[in-house]
């Protein structure tokens, strides 16, 4: 966390969130997947640390492997975005209400006093080395002499999904790639968080949504053509792998551009 100085001179606690090369990866449709959603990727990952299936998945999109993938549900088809476009901080606007979801900081194994706030046992009068223990957990009768499910006991503390709701956006900066929100966000420094429109507040104005989509199309006018070319290239490399020519192409530094008729037809059908 840090501090944000408002126009009135008030010191506002805030959290700085960075959008690290956030790109749209795929669109989920109700006809094919049963729901409407946009899949986005964050950051980058070395190709030698990614499995072959996921390498093919990113190869068909024409996008470098991403470190994290996440889905954001949308109401209908109008909420879908072109594949491969990068979302900048100005996707949000100052004053917008957002929900921020992340995993809280992990505490490791903790006792009952730290984990659940137990007051502990007596410090004297016969108590010996049991000051921080939780005491008995299984009654001798009435419940079958067992520990009831959900009993508050020592165990792993933290590292749980936490959603901070209704946080206003204080600042967006495309040059720094940051979005500043008011208040605290769960999790340690460097953790991955998900930002979305607040479900308990009015959505962004329609004029802003249309303007943002128009700006996105102006920044990436060739998104559809790039996706089609990536799919064709993926089919070429797939055929080369089946024929055992991929090592030869890689050593020569040349990729065969001759696409078979069935590969072209399949790519056009998928598009």
N, C-alpha and C positions, 0 to 999 in steps of 0.2 A: 504494500500500500504506500501511498504518498499523499501529498496535499495539493489541492487545486484552489487557486485564489479566484473567487468570483468577482464580478463587476462591482459589487458593493464592498469589496474588501474582506468578505468573510472567508475563512479558511475551511474548505470542504474536504473531508476525507474521500479518497478515490482510489481506484485500481486501474493500472495501465495494462491493456490487453493488446497484444501484437498479432496482426494477421500475416502469417508467414506463408506467402505464395499459396493462398487459398484458391483452388480452381474447382470448377464443376467437373465431375467424373462421369455421371450417368443420371438419367431420369427414370424414375419408376412410375409406371402408368397403371391405372386401375384395370385395364383390359389384360395386361400381361402379368402384373404383380399383385393386383388386388387393392392397390392404394396409390395415391399420388405423393411423390416425394422427389427430392433432389439430393443426390449423393455428391459430397464435396470432399476434397483431399487437402491435407495440410502439410507444408514443408516438403522435404525431399528425402529419399532414402537411397543408399547405394544399391546398385543392381545386383551385386553379388550377395547381398543379404536378403534378397527377395526370392520367394519360391517361383518355380517355372509357371504354375497356373496364373499367379498374380502378374508375372512379367508379361504374359500373353494378354492379360486383361488390360494392362496399361498400354501395351503396344498397339492394341486395336483402337485405343483412344488417341494415340499420338501424344501421350503425356508421360513425363518422367515419373518413376515410382514415387509414391507419396508415403510419408511417415505415418499418417493417421487418416482414416476414412470415417465419415459420419454421414448420417441421413437426417434431413429436415423435411417433415411432412408439410405439404401444401394442400390448399382446399380443392383446387381443380387444375385443369390443364394450363390455365393462365399463369400459374405460379412456377411452371417449369422454365429452365434456363438453358441456353445453348451449351453444349458440351465443350469444355476446354477453355472457357472464358475465366478470367481471374477477377475475383471479388475484392475490391479495394475498400478501405475504411469508409469512404463516402457512400457505401451501400446503406449505412445508417446515417441519421441526421441528429444534430444537437437537439436535445429535448425529447427524443424518442424513448419510450419505455421498453426495456428489454428484460428477459430472463436469462441468467447466466448459470450454466450447469457444469459441475466439475466434481472430481473426487477430492474429499477432504484429506488433510495431512495425516499420514499413518503414524500411530504412536507405538506400534508393536503390541506385545502382550502386556496387559495392564490388570491390576487387581480391582476388587470391587469398589474401593474408596476412590480411586482415580477415575475408573470407568463409569461408575453410576452415582458417585457422590455419597457413598455410605459414610456415616459419622465414625465408624469404628467402635471397638469394644472398650471396656473400662481400662484405665491405665494402672489400676492397683486392685487391692482386695482379692487376692488370689489369682488374678489373671497373669499368666506367665507366657510371654512370647506369642500372644494371640491378639495383639492390639489392632492389627490391620486385617485380620481374617474376617470372612463374612459370616462365620458361624455355621450352624446346621442348615441344610438345604432340603432334606427329605423328612417329612413328618412320619411319625411312627404309626399313625392310623388315619383313616378317613380318605386317603388317596392311594392306597395300595403300597405305601412305603416306597414311593418313587419320587424322582425329581420331575416336577411338572414342566412341560415345554414352555419356553420363554422366561424361565427363571433368570433373574439378574445375577450373573456370576462372573468371575474373572475370565478374560479372553482377549481376542484381538480388538484393539481400539482404533478407530479412525479408518481411513481409506474407504469411505462410504460415499455414495452419490449424494451430492447436496445441490439444491437449486435455490439460488438467491433470486427472488422475484421482485419485479417492479423497480428496477434500477434505472435511473435516468442517464442518458448519454450526455456527458459534459463537453467532450471534444473529439473530433475526428481529424486525422492528419494523414494525407496520402503520402507525403514525402517521408515521414517516419514510419508509416504503416501501422499506426496505433489507433485504438479506440479507448477513450477514458470514460469509465462509468463511475457513478457515485457509490460509495460504500465499499464493503469488503466482499471479496470473492473467495470461496473455499479453495484450499489446495496450496501446496508449496510453490515456490518460484519455479517457473519453467514448465508447469503442468499444462495439460491440454484442457481447454474450456470450450463450451458450446454457447454461442450467443444467438438468441432468437427473439422474435417479437413477444412481448408480454401477453400472456393469455388472459390476464385479468384487467387489462387496460385496452383502450381503443387502439385499433391498428393504425399504421402510418397513413397519412392522407393519400388519396388516390392520385392526386397530382404529383406527389413526390415519387410514388411507385412508378408511374408512367415515365416520368423524367429520368429516373434511375435506369430503367430498362432501355430507354432510348440512348442514354449515355453509354451503356454497356455495349449496345450494338455498334455505336460509333467507334469505340475503342477496339472492338474485335469484329470487323466486318466480314472476315473470311473464316469464321468459326465452322460453318457448315462444310465448306470446301476442304478445310483442314481435316475435319473428321472423316470425310469420305476418302481422302487421300491416305489417311492413316489406316483405314480399314483395308483398302486395296494393298497397301504395303504389308500389312499383317498377313493377308492371305498369300502374298508372294513368299514371305519368309516361312510361312507354314508349309507351303509346298516344297520349299527348299529343304526344310528339315526332314520332311518325309522321304525325299529323294537322297538325303545324305550329302547335299551340296552346301550346307550352311558354313562348314569350316572352310571350304574353298572360296566362297564369296567373302567371308570375313578376312581371310588371308590376303586376297587380292584387293580388298577395299572397294569392291563393286557389288552392287545389289542388282539382280536381274529384274528389269522393268517389264519383261514380257509376261503379261497376265493371261492365264488361260481363260477360255470363254466361260466355263462353269464358275470359276472364281469371280469373274467380273459380274456375272448374273447374281451370284449369291451376295456380293457386296451391295449391288444395287437394290436387291430385295430387302436386305437388312437396313439400308438407308431409308 
